[in-house]
Amino acid sequence: MPLPDLPTTLADWLARCERLHPKEIDMTLARARLVRERLGLDFTMPVIAVAGTNGKGSTCAMLEAIALQAGYRVGLYSKPHLVHFEERCRVNGQMVEAASLLPHFEAVEAARGQTSLTYFEFTTLAIFRLLAQTPLDLVILEVGMGGRLDAVNAFDADCAIITSIDIDHAEYLGPDRETIAIEKAGIMRAGRPVIVSDPMAPQSLSDQAREKGADLWLFGRDFNFSGDKQQWSWAGRHKRFNAMAYPALRGANQLLNAAGVLAAFEALRDRLPISAQAVRSGFALVELPGRFQVVAGQPTLVLDVAHNPHAVATLAQNLDQMGFFPRTHAVFGAMADKDIAAILTRMAPLVDDWHFTDLPVPRAAPAQKLAMMYGSLVLKGPGPVTLAAHARPREALVAALDAADPADRIVVFGSFLTVGGVLQDGLPRLTGKHSA
């Protein structure tokens, strides 16, 4: 039975969590550790924690897909969600139902007492309690911002993966890659493997691993890959996988993420052995909405949650490799604290028509401000450029569809709220104005 005067739906619990703490971001492990201890919460199965600036979601999805193909029972915690909060918790490849989360929200509420948890801390603890009480063989935890003070770091991982290091959330994590790497390195543990799939890893990562006594696996030293246009191969410390098909996730950076995934499974081979067939099937079947997701139609639609300069540079590279489109229409919305000037500058040479959108949170940059910023930068597009501002992502997409010819492409990118906003009612009907 629910405790008296407490929410009875997930939506109401989430609304309550948003009001509990005076700050949206308040970085410390003290609160999460205290409530975790009161809950007696721990994982008895192997845990892989995944941190990094970009590539975390793809890495988690590939870990999950391969482990499922190997026959393991798998729990996954990832964030943020695109449309439904329940996307943040998957069990055996399926999003959990809202009702199954309610007892765990109640348990966290009962345990916290007078401790004021942030939305992120409260929801993380509730989901972790569900995963800890589910019979699983592997739990995969995606770290949020940073690592050292992220609520996920209140738990010890058996293996850590650090995907990439670049500048984002500089006001919280630091102004350069070396400093940010120290924050990411907070998830390392003594005597346990840490996989670094960034091919140009900051020196501070190696320094932190040495200080903490972690077993450091570096890309290019402890594992690597090679390939041609048809297939690729991977080599680790003691194991190889040869002549593999490319992962189903698109993009030039996915082999780096895949290489880190295979290194993690090699590091945990005594506890989680996997076969070559599980690797091949997992890479072939992996799915992750919103990461260079190409939706065939007229016009072609590309969805990507690239929201910092490093991720946008990868998006631009991937778009360049798609082939010819007469015009590219962009739907873009982002948080005001992002390096918007760098993002616009990187994408400008590819975009003919910009559709800027408001987003439903105070941190977001207004669409009109985005348009003004683009104008102030004096950027050049492929040809004459048009700018428009919209109140919602879906409205921006409808306007782009109305302006696009069937042979064009539309790129929806930026915040998760931008991509999630166009997916709110499912994938749109992709019919350009001159389509049959």
Buried (B, 14 or more C-beta within 10 A) or exposed (E): EEEEEBBEEBEEBBEBBEEBBEEEBBBEBEBBBBBBEBBEBEBEBBBBBBBBBBBBBBBBBBBBBBBBBBEBBBBBBBBBBBBEBBBBBBBBEEBBEBEBBBBBBBBBBEBBEEBBBBBBBBBBBBBBBBBBEBEBBBBBBBBBBBBBBBBBBBBBBBBBBBBBBBBBBEEBBBEEBBBBBBBBBBBBBEEBBBBBBBEEBBEBBBBBBEEBEBBBBBBBEBBBBEEEEEEBBBBBEEBEBEEBEBBBBBBEBBBBBBBBBBBBBBBBEEEBEBEEEBBBBBBBBBEBBBBBBBBEBBBBBBBBBBBBBBBBBBBBEBBEEBEEBEBBBBBBBBBBBBBBBBBBBBBBEBBBBBBBBBBEEEBBBBBEBBBBBBEEBEBEBEEEBEBBBBEBBBBBBBBBBEBBBBBBBBBBBBBBBBBBBBBEEEEBEBBBEEEE
